[in-house]
Amino acid sequence: MKQYKVVIADDHPLAREGIRSVLEADETFFIAGEATDGHEALELCRELQPDLLLLDLNMPKLNGLEAVRKIRLVYPHIHVVMLTVSDDVKDLFTAIQYGAQGYLLKNMEPDDWLEYLHALLGDHSEVSRKIANRLFHRFRIGNSSTDEPSPVSLTPREREILSRVASGETNKQIAQRLVIAENTVKNHIKNLLEKLQLDNRVQLAAYAVRHGIETK
């Protein structure tokens, strides 16, 4: 049975204790170290080379966004999952763009935590994607505006591209999945931004969630 070496990075002692208690209930996880800020997390990754880093978004000295960017650049083999109680979807998507593989809400049920982490570490992409979609419902931002463009005008291909953006996939991943050129994906996203009067991928993802256009 494979055992995963884990580092927990959170500046709140009670949060670290709660996370540790969840993971220690599963013998496949071994808590190798704990950090209280981004700098400590980076140092522990260097020393311990963990399989998994659970990284709080908001920490002193070096926040989670900067920490995940630095860690993934130097240690691309380490799985990084962001921890948050925030509903700021922008930060979560920024973290994913920097290389984080996923995110977890601190107030989720322990079974959901374990199911998600096992799916992620075991590369059960279909399972982890379904869980990610379920989690994403917890990050809905704002209500649909009455003057917001309707998704009715979108073509089937545009809806498919939009759903993939909402699931956090990169242009390259979308291109591979749909067997089309990466430049074609970029053009579709450019057209979506213009058609929906949006500015970036984060807003596209939020729009998809508000209108129920998500991968199943």
C-alpha positions as CSV (number, residue, x, y, z in Angstrom):
1,M,0.0,0.0,0.0
2,K,1.4,3.4,-1.0
3,Q,1.8,5.9,1.7
4,Y,1.7,9.7,0.8
5,K,4.0,12.1,2.6
6,V,2.1,15.3,3.4
7,V,3.1,18.8,4.5
8,I,0.4,21.1,6.0
9,A,0.9,24.9,5.7
10,D,-1.5,27.0,7.6
11,D,-0.8,29.9,10.1
12,H,-3.6,28.9,12.4
13,P,-2.7,26.1,14.9
14,L,-6.3,24.9,15.3
15,A,-6.7,24.6,11.5
16,R,-3.5,22.5,11.3
17,E,-4.7,20.3,14.1
18,G,-8.0,19.7,12.4
19,I,-6.4,18.9,9.1
20,R,-3.9,16.6,10.8
21,S,-6.7,14.7,12.6
22,V,-8.6,14.2,9.3
23,L,-5.5,12.8,7.5
24,E,-4.2,10.7,10.4
25,A,-7.5,8.8,10.3
26,D,-6.3,7.4,7.0
27,E,-3.2,5.3,7.1
28,T,-2.2,6.1,3.6
29,F,-1.3,9.7,4.7
30,F,1.8,10.5,6.7
31,I,2.2,14.0,8.1
32,A,5.8,14.8,7.5
33,G,5.8,18.4,8.6
34,E,3.9,21.6,9.3
35,A,4.5,25.2,8.2
36,T,3.1,28.5,9.5
37,D,3.8,30.6,6.4
38,G,4.8,30.4,2.8
39,H,8.5,30.6,3.4
40,E,8.4,27.7,5.8
41,A,6.3,25.7,3.3
42,L,8.9,26.3,0.7
43,E,11.7,25.2,3.0
44,L,9.9,22.0,4.1
45,C,9.3,21.1,0.4
46,R,13.0,21.4,-0.1
47,E,13.9,19.3,2.9
48,L,11.1,16.7,2.9
49,Q,10.1,16.4,-0.8
50,P,6.5,15.5,0.1
51,D,4.0,14.0,-2.3
52,L,1.3,16.5,-1.2
53,L,1.3,20.0,0.1
54,L,-1.9,21.4,1.7
55,L,-1.4,25.1,1.4
56,D,-3.6,27.8,3.0
57,L,-4.4,30.8,0.7
58,N,-3.9,33.5,3.3
59,M,-0.7,33.3,5.3
60,P,1.8,35.9,6.6
61,K,5.2,36.7,5.0
62,L,4.6,34.7,1.8
63,N,0.9,34.1,1.0
64,G,-0.4,30.9,-0.6
65,L,-0.6,32.3,-4.1
66,E,3.1,33.3,-4.2
67,A,4.1,30.2,-2.4
68,V,2.4,27.8,-4.9
69,R,4.0,29.7,-7.8
70,K,7.5,29.3,-6.3
71,I,7.0,25.7,-5.2
72,R,5.6,24.5,-8.5
73,L,8.5,26.1,-10.4
74,V,11.1,24.4,-8.3
75,Y,9.3,21.2,-7.3
76,P,6.8,20.3,-10.1
77,H,6.4,16.8,-8.8
78,I,4.7,18.0,-5.6
79,H,0.9,18.0,-5.6
80,V,-0.4,21.3,-4.2
81,V,-3.9,21.6,-2.9
82,M,-5.1,25.0,-1.7
83,L,-7.1,25.4,1.5
84,T,-9.6,28.2,1.9
85,V,-12.7,29.4,3.7
86,S,-13.0,32.2,1.1
87,D,-15.5,32.5,-1.6
88,D,-13.1,34.5,-3.8
89,V,-13.0,32.4,-7.0
90,K,-10.4,34.7,-8.5
91,D,-7.8,33.6,-6.0
92,L,-8.5,30.0,-6.6
93,F,-8.2,30.2,-10.3
94,T,-5.0,32.2,-9.9
95,A,-3.6,29.4,-7.7
96,I,-4.5,26.9,-10.4
97,Q,-2.9,29.0,-13.1
98,Y,0.3,29.0,-10.9
99,G,0.2,25.2,-10.7
100,A,-2.0,24.1,-7.9
101,Q,-3.9,20.9,-8.7
102,G,-7.0,21.6,-6.7
103,Y,-8.6,23.2,-3.6
104,L,-10.5,22.2,-0.5
105,L,-12.8,24.1,1.8
106,K,-11.8,23.9,5.4
107,N,-15.4,23.3,6.5
108,M,-15.9,20.3,4.2
109,E,-16.8,16.9,5.6
110,P,-13.7,14.7,6.3
111,D,-14.9,12.0,4.0
112,D,-15.0,14.5,1.1
113,W,-11.5,15.6,1.9
114,L,-10.2,12.0,1.8
115,E,-12.1,11.1,-1.3
116,Y,-10.8,14.2,-3.2
117,L,-7.2,13.7,-2.1
118,H,-7.2,10.0,-3.0
119,A,-8.7,10.8,-6.4
120,L,-6.1,13.5,-7.0
121,L,-3.1,11.5,-5.9
122,G,-4.3,8.3,-7.6
123,D,-4.8,10.2,-10.8
124,H,-8.4,9.2,-11.0
125,S,-9.1,12.2,-13.2
126,E,-12.8,11.4,-13.8
127,V,-13.5,11.1,-10.0
128,S,-11.5,14.1,-9.1
129,R,-13.2,16.2,-11.8
130,K,-16.6,15.2,-10.5
131,I,-15.7,16.1,-7.0
132,A,-14.1,19.4,-8.2
133,N,-17.4,20.3,-10.0
134,R,-19.3,19.6,-6.8
135,L,-17.0,21.7,-4.8
136,F,-17.2,24.5,-7.3
137,H,-20.8,25.0,-6.4
138,R,-19.6,26.3,-3.1
139,F,-17.8,29.2,-4.9
140,R,-20.6,30.8,-6.8
141,I,-20.0,34.5,-7.0
142,G,-22.8,37.0,-7.4
143,N,-26.2,36.5,-9.0
144,S,-26.9,36.4,-12.7
145,S,-27.5,40.0,-13.8
146,T,-30.7,40.8,-15.7
147,D,-28.7,42.4,-18.5
148,E,-26.1,39.6,-18.7
149,P,-25.8,38.0,-22.1
150,S,-27.7,34.7,-22.3
151,P,-25.9,31.4,-23.0
152,V,-28.6,30.7,-25.6
153,S,-26.5,32.4,-28.2
154,L,-23.5,30.0,-27.7
155,T,-22.8,27.3,-30.1
156,P,-22.4,23.7,-28.8
157,R,-18.6,23.9,-29.3
158,E,-18.5,27.2,-27.3
159,R,-20.5,25.7,-24.5
160,E,-18.1,22.8,-24.4
161,I,-15.0,25.1,-24.3
162,L,-16.7,27.2,-21.6
163,S,-17.4,24.2,-19.5
164,R,-13.8,23.1,-19.7
165,V,-12.6,26.6,-18.7
166,A,-14.9,26.3,-15.7
167,S,-13.3,23.0,-14.7
168,G,-9.9,24.7,-14.6
169,E,-8.4,23.1,-17.7
170,T,-5.7,24.9,-19.6
171,N,-5.9,25.7,-23.4
172,K,-3.5,22.8,-24.1
173,Q,-5.6,20.4,-22.0
174,I,-8.8,21.5,-23.7
175,A,-7.2,21.1,-27.2
176,Q,-6.0,17.6,-26.3
177,R,-9.4,16.6,-24.9
178,L,-11.4,17.9,-27.9
179,V,-8.7,16.9,-30.5
180,I,-8.4,20.5,-31.9
181,A,-5.5,22.9,-32.3
182,E,-4.5,25.0,-29.3
183,N,-4.9,28.2,-31.4
184,T,-8.5,27.1,-32.2
185,V,-9.2,27.0,-28.4
186,K,-7.7,30.4,-28.0
187,N,-9.9,31.8,-30.8
188,H,-13.0,30.2,-29.2
189,I,-12.1,31.8,-25.8
190,K,-11.5,35.2,-27.5
191,N,-15.0,34.9,-29.1
192,L,-16.6,33.9,-25.9
193,L,-15.1,36.9,-24.1
194,E,-16.5,39.2,-26.7
195,K,-19.9,37.5,-27.0
196,L,-20.4,37.4,-23.2
197,Q,-18.9,40.8,-22.6
198,L,-16.3,39.4,-20.2
199,D,-12.7,40.3,-19.5
200,N,-10.9,37.1,-18.6
201,R,-11.0,33.3,-17.9
202,V,-12.0,33.8,-14.2
203,Q,-15.1,35.7,-15.3
204,L,-15.8,33.0,-17.9
205,A,-15.6,30.3,-15.2
206,A,-17.9,32.3,-12.9
207,Y,-20.4,32.8,-15.8
208,A,-20.4,29.1,-16.5
209,V,-21.2,28.2,-12.9
210,R,-24.0,30.8,-12.7
211,H,-25.6,29.4,-15.8
212,G,-25.1,25.7,-15.1
213,I,-22.6,25.2,-17.9
214,E,-20.2,22.8,-16.2
215,T,-18.5,19.5,-17.0
216,K,-20.5,16.5,-15.7
